[in-house]
Amino acid sequence: MTTFDDRENAFENKFAHDQEMSFRVTARRNKLVGQWAAAKMGLTAEETDAYAKAVVQADFEEAGDEDVIRKLLGDLIAAGVNTSDEEVRQALSDQMVEARRQMMEAK
């Protein structure tokens, strides 16, 4: 192998690692925001675990965060929680920071 091939392989490995970490951080964020929403809805511990998993699954419906926001907002409103699109988006942002912190600690 040449130095160029080594550098190319290293770049590809780093890209794959970065993509995996991004996916894991987003999944962690979705779990955390699901727990946040479950607390607002007054769910039990078992219901909270199931709901957090459902929020993680909701992210696979389409690219971006809109599918998660739509689920959270719809579920919160259906449960009678007074909330807004802005509050849900802020919770996503806050939980992204927490998810990154947790992933960095786990390294």
N, C-alpha and C positions, 0 to 999 in steps of 0.2 A: 504494500500500500504506500501511496505517496502521502506527503504532508497534507496535500489538498484533500485527499480522501479522508484522512483522519479528521481534519477540520470539518468537513462536510458531515461525517458521522456524528461528531460531537454536537454540531449545530442541530441536526435532526433529533438527537437524543434530548437535548435541552428543550427543544420545541415540544416534543412529546411530553416531557416532564411538566413543563409549564401549562400545557393544555389539561393534563390530568389534575394538577393542583387547582387550576381555575374551576374545573368541574366540581372538585371536592369542596372547595370553599363555597361555591354557589349552593351545592346540596346542603352543606352545613347551615348556611344562611337561611335557606328555606325551612329547614327543620326548626331553627331558632325562632323565625317569624311565625311559624305555625304554633309553636309553644306560646308565643306572645299573644296571638289571636285566641288561642284556646283559653288562656287565663282571662282575657276580656269577656269571653263567652261563658265563663264559669264551668268549664268542663272538668270531669274527674281526671285522675292521673292516667287511667287506662284510655279514656277518651282523648286525652291530650296526646298520648303516644300515637294513637291511630290517626288523629287529625294531622299531626306533624308529618307523618308518613304520607298522608294524602296530599299535603301541600307540596312535598318533594316530588311526588308523582305528577302533580298538576303542571310542573315546569317542563315536562316532556311533551306537552300538547303542541307548543309552537315555540319558535325562537324568541328570545327576549324575555322580559319579565311580565309582560301584559297578561299572560295566562295565570300567573301566580297572583297578580294584583286583582284580577277579575274574581278569582276564587275567594281570596281573603275578603274582599269588599262585599261580595255577594253573601258569603257565610256570616260575616259580622252583622250586616244589615238584617238578614233573615233571623238572626238570633236576638234582634232588638237592641244591638249595641249602637250607640250614637257615635259614628265615625265618619271619616271623609277619605276621599282618594289621596289627599295630601298626607293625612296621618298614616295611611298604609304605606305610601311611598317613603315616608320618613322612617317608618319602622324597618322597611327593607334596607334602607341606607344604614341605619344604626346597627342592624344585625349583621350586615356585611362587614362592618368594622370588627364586630365581636367574633365573627366566623374566622376572619383573617388572623386575629389575635390567637384564637384557639388553635388554629392550624400551625401557626409559628411555634407555639408552645409545645405542640405534639411532635415537632421535628426533633 
